[in-house]
Amino acid sequence: MLNHKPFTKTATLYDAIYTKKQYAREARVINKLIRSNRVRGKTLLDLGCGTGKHCIEFARLGYVPTGIDCSLPMLTVARQNMKEAHCSFDLIHTDVINYRVQKKFGAAVSLFHVLSYQLTSDSLIKFFQTAHRCIKPGGLFIFDCWYGPGVFLHTPKNRAQVFKYNNSRITRNKKSVWDMEHNAVRVYHEMFLHGINNPPIHELHSMRYFFIPELRHVLSTTGFRLLQWGKLGFPLVSIGKNPPWEIWLVAQRI
């Protein structure tokens, strides 16, 4: 059966699939971006924190992070990861666009394409409105997303991948269906955990790609100023003539 709520049945497999994700490097770059813009304080909100790996790296850099996520299974893994990393921070189970702020933060992040799960104009605006409510005036919102020109250059493709998992392995087959009318790609995941007599897991990840003019517009209408955008680096690296699949953006809360 197709699961339309990603990361529910696959939460315990997530970190095995993304072992090559450079959480520590991304946190260090974000720290430099925050410090270079003279943001005061060390409070930081992670919108869509997943298994908590970014929050752990921020805590190691001296931040006081708070993570929110709509997937309870992912937060269960995050709490275990936090315990194993010998650090402590708040984790809240809620949807990003419905999050009601308890306190304001010096900065907020939303990483690994959480923005691209906002498929409608309404959810997109509410996403940035949530970020605006959470961040102190002058604070930063740093996020990444799928980038339209990069999607058109590289085009969605079907892929088969194999990952190590404990003493076994995971096979993940991805089938991509391009929905140009809605600037989105529907990615169907089929996952097999070898050595265990379980049926395959099916998930649908519907991902929206964006263009800079629309992001600049929605940022300005929700109370942000776009400071820079590009590939990961400090400062963010210009994309040049070969646009990547993902871009990073730094916006300041007005």
Secondary structure, DSSP 4 states (H G I P E B T S, - for coil): -EESSTTSSSHHHHHHHTTT--HHHHHHHHHHHHHHTT--S-EEEEET-TTSHHHHHHHHTT-EEEEEES-HHHHHHHHHHHHHTT---EEEES-GGGPPPSS-EEEEEE-SSSGGG--SHHHHHHHHHHHHHHEEEEEEEEEEEEEHHHHHHH----EEEEEEETTEEEEEEEEEEEEGGGTEEEEEEEEEETTS--PPEEEEEEEEEE-HHHHHHHHHHTTEEEEEEEBSSSSPBP-TTS--SEEEEEEEE-
